[in-house]
Amino acid sequence: MKDFLKRTIKPLLLTFALSAATNSTAADLNELAAFAKVPVESLQDALNQAVYQQKIIDAITRPGEAKPWWQYRKIFITVSRIQAGVNFYFENEKTLLRAEKTYGVPAEIICAIIGVETLFGKNMGSWKVLDALYTLGFNYPKREAFFSKEFARFVYLANRENWSYDSVKGSYAGAMGMGQFMPSAYIDYAVDFDGDGHINLFTDKEDAIGSVANYFKGHGWQTGRGICYGVHPHNANVDALMQKQWNLTVEELYASGATTKVNLSPNQKVRLFSYDLENGSKGYVVGLNNFNTIMRYNTSPLYARAVFELSEFIAMNVDKIKRQRGIEVPHRSRIP
C-alpha cells in the first residue's frame, strides 16, 4: 500500500507543481517572450516539456562555495588538475595564445576557468538544462527573477541553434559547455573562434577558449594588470575595511596599517577578503579589478581565488617545461 501511494502521489505532485508554475506565470509569459525575443508559444511548449527536479533545489541550497577556503581549495588545487591544465595548454597553445592576443586575457586564466568549471571539458554536467532552469526559474522564489529569464533565453538559444529543448545537458544551475555559460552569456559572449560558421561550446575547444576570453574582456578585464595580492593586516580594523567592499582605496588600505609585499598602484579601488585557514586562523587577500572580473563569472571570492591560484600553477609549470625544451619564456609582468 505504501509503495502504491508513493508511485501514485509523487507523479500527481509533480504534475501539480508544473501546472501551478505554468498558471502562476501565465501573465508573465508575454513579458518573458518579449525579453527573450521568442514566440510565447515556444515558452509554453518548453514549460510543458520541463520537469521539476527537487535535487536541483537541494543542490543550490548547499553549494560548494559554502565550504571554508581550506576545504574548497583542496577541490581545485590538486596535482592532477594542475597537470591536466598543463596538458590542455600544450594541446591548445596556438588557440590560447591567439585568444590572449585578441582579447588581452592571459592563456593561463582561460585554462584555469575551463579547469575549475569542467575539468577541461570532462565534466560539463548531467542535468537537462531545460529542467534546471525551469526548476529554479519557476519553483525557487529566491532566484526566480534571474532563472526565469535564463529559461526564456535558453528557449531562444535552442531555437537559434536548432536544439531540442530536452537534449542539452549542463550543471544544476543551467550552465553549459566547457566554460559553463548560462544562456545569456552564451548568446552575448560565445564566439565562433575557429571560423567554421558555428558556435559550439560543448566539443569545440577553439570556440570555448575564445568565448571565455571574450567574456572576460566584456566584463572589464584589464590587460597587463595584477589580480590579487596577500595582505598583512597588522593592527588594521579588517572588518571595517571589508565592509567598504569595492569602494576601498589603496590609500585607505595602507593608511589602516595593512601592508602588501608588492606596493599597489594608487588611485584604484580594491577589495579586502578574508579566507579561513586549516589551522583556524584567517588569511587576507586584496583583490584588484581583474579579481572582480573573475567574480563576474562566479560571485564567490573562493571561486575567484581558486581560479587565480590554479592559473599561477599552470603558468609556472608551462614555463618550466618550455625552459627545459630550450624555449625562451617571456617575463610575465603585471602592474599591481
N, C-alpha and C positions, 0 to 999 in steps of 0.2 A: 504493500500500500504506500509506504514511504517513497519507494523508488518511482511508483506511478505518479505520485503528486509532484515529485521533483521533475520528472520528464514532461509533465503537463503544465505546471505553473511557470517554470522558467521561460519556455517559449512565449507564453502569454505575457509575462512581464516585459520581455524584450520587445514584443510587438507593441505593447502599450507605450514603452519608452520611445520607440520610433514614431508612433502616431502622435504622442504628446509633443515631442520635439518639433515634428513637422507642422502640427496645428498651431503651436505657440509661436512659431516663427513665420507662419504664412504671410503675415502682414509685412514682414521684413524681407521676404524673398525678392520682391521687386527692387528694393534698395540694394541688396547684395548683388543682384543680377546687373544693376546699373554700375555698381562699383567695379565688378569684375569684367564687365562688358561681355556678358554671356546671356543667352535667352533664359528667361525664368523657367522654361520647360526643362532646360538642361539641369538646372539646380534641383528641380523637383525629381527628375529622373535619378540624379546622383543620390539624393536623400532616400529615395525608395530602395536603392541598392545597398546603402550603407548599413552596417551592423554595429550596434553598441558593444563596446568591449570594456568590461569592468576592470580587467587587468591593466588597461591603459590609465584609468583613473588611479589605480593603486600605485602604478609606477611613477606618475608625475607628482604624487604626494610624498614620495620618498626618493628624490633624485640623488645621484652620486655626489652632487655639489654640497649636500648636507653633511658630508664627512669632514672631519678635521683635515687640515692640509697634509699632515704627515701620512695619513692613510690614503688620501686622494692621490698624492704624488706617487705612491708605490704602484698605482694602477697604470700610470702612463710613462713614468721614467724608469724603464727597465732595459736591461742589456738587449733583450730580444727585440724590443720596439725600436731602440736606437739603431741596431744592426739592420732592421727592416727599413728604417729611414735612409740609412746609407745606401743600401741596395736600390731603393726606389730612386734616390738621387742619381746614381750612376746609370740606371736603366733609362732615365728620362732627362739626362743632363741638358741636352740641346733644347728641349722644350722648356725646362725650368729656367735656363739662362735667357732664353728668348722672352719668357714671361717677365723675368726680372728686368730686362732691358725695356720692355714695352710698358710695364705698369709701375716699375720702381719698387717692387716688393721683393725682398731677398728670397732666394730659392729655398733656403732652409726654413723660412717661415711658412712658405707654401707646403713644403714637405711635412712640417710639424702639424699643420692644420689637418691635412689628409690623414696623417698618422694618428692623431688623437681622435678624430671623428670616426674613422672606419678601419683603422689598422691598414691603411694604404689600399683600401678597396676590398678587403677580405670580409668585412662585417658591415654591410650597408643597411641592415635592419630586415626584419622578417614580418613586420606588421603591414597590412594593407593600408596605404596612405589614406585611402577613402575612409576606412573605418576609424583611423586615428584622428583625422581632422573632424569627422562627424562627432565622434565621442567627446572630444574636447571643445568643439565649437557649439554644440547644442545640449551638452549634458554636464558641463563643468563651468558653472556661473563665474567663478573667479577669473577665468581667462576666455570666456566665450566671445567677447568683442574681437579679440585678436584671432582666435582659431576659426570663427565662423567666416571671417574674411579670407583666411587662408584656404578654407574649404572651397569658397567661391572661386578663388584664383586657381586652385587646383583643377576645378572643373574647366576653367578657361584653358589652362595649360594642357590638360588631357585632350580637349577638343582640338587645340592647335597642333599637338604632336600626334594626333590620331591614336591615343592610348585608350584602351577600355578602362573604365573607371576603377574596376576592382583588380587590375593586373599589376599595378605599380606597388612595389614594396619599399618600406623605409623604416624610420625609427618610430617609437611610440608617440612622438610629438609630430610626426608627419614630415620629417626631413628626409631628403632623397639624395641618392648618388654618392660618389666618393667623397665629396666635400660636404654632404648633408645640407643641401639647400632647402629651405622652406619654399613653397610655391612662389611666393612673391619675389624671393631672391633669385629663384630660377628664371623667372620672367624678366626681372630687371637687370641681372648681372651675369647670367650664363652667356658664354660666347662660343662661337664656332671657331676655336683656336687653330684647328687643323685645316680649315677652309674646305671641308668636304660638303658643305651645304646643309649640314645637320648639326644640331646641338645635342650632345649626348653626354650626360654627366655620370652615367652608370658604368659604361665599359670603355669609353674613350678617354684615355688618360690626358691627352693633349687638351681636350675641351675642359676637363676637370681642373687641370693646372691653371690654364688661362682664366677660367671663371673665378677661382679662388683669388687669384691676383687682382682681377678686375673688381671683385667685391671689396677687397681691402683698399684699392685706390679710390673707389667710390665712397668709402666711409672715412676718408681723410688720412690715409697712411702718408707719412712724411718720409720721403726717400733720404737715406743717409743719417737719420736721426736715431737716437737711442730709444730703448723700450722701457726698461726698469732698472733700478739700482738699489742695492741694500742700504739700509739706514740704521745708524746707531742713535737711538733716541736720547741717550744720556738722561737728563732730568726734564726733558720736554713733556708737556701735557699732551700725550699722544691721542687721548680721546677727543680733545678739543680740535686737534689738527685733523683727525679723521672725519669729524663732523662737517668740516668745510668741503669734503668730497673734492670735486674738480675745480673748486674755487680757491684752493690753496695755492699760494705762490711760492716760488723758490725762496724769495726773500723772507717770507713768513716761516718757512721750514727751518732755515738757518738761524733766524732770529730767536727761535724757540730753544736753541741749543743743540738741536739734532745735527748730525754730520753724515756725510756720504764719502766713500773712498774717492770718488771722482766728483770734481766740482761741477754742479749742474749749471747750465746756461741760465742767466737771469731772465726776467721778463717772460716767463712761461708759466702756465698753470699746470699743476701736478696733483697727484693724489696719494695719500699715505694709506697703506694697507698693513694689517697685522695678520700673521699666519701662526696657527697653533703647531708647535713642535712636539716631537715624540717625548721629550723629557719634561713636558708640562710647561715650558716657557713659551714665549712668543718671539717671532722674528718679524722684522719690519722691512717693507719694500716701498719705494716711491715709484709710482707709475707715471710715465710721460704720455704724450699724445698717442704714440703708437701702441702703448699698452691699452689705452682707451679704445683704440680701433679694434684690437683683438677682442675686447669685451663687447663690441658691437656684433661679433659673431656669436658669442655666448656671454651673458652678463655676469657670470661668476668670476670673481678675481682668482679663484682656484684654477679655473679653466685657463685663464689668460696666462697665469704663471706657468702652468704645465706646458702650454704651447711654447712659451719663451724658453723654458729650460730644455725641452726636447729639441728645439731648433738649435740651441747652443751646442748640445752634444752631437747632433747630426753634423753641424758645420765643422766642429773640431775634428771629428773622425774622418770626414770627407777630406779636409785639408791635410790631415796626417797621411792618408793613403796617396793623395796626389804628390806629396813631397817624396814619399817612398818610391813613386813611379818617376821621379825626376821632373814633375810638372811644377812650374812656377805658380805659387799661390799668392794672389794679391792681398795686401793688408786690408782687413775688414775694419774700417774706421767708422765710428758713429759719433755724431755730435750729441753730447749728453744734455 
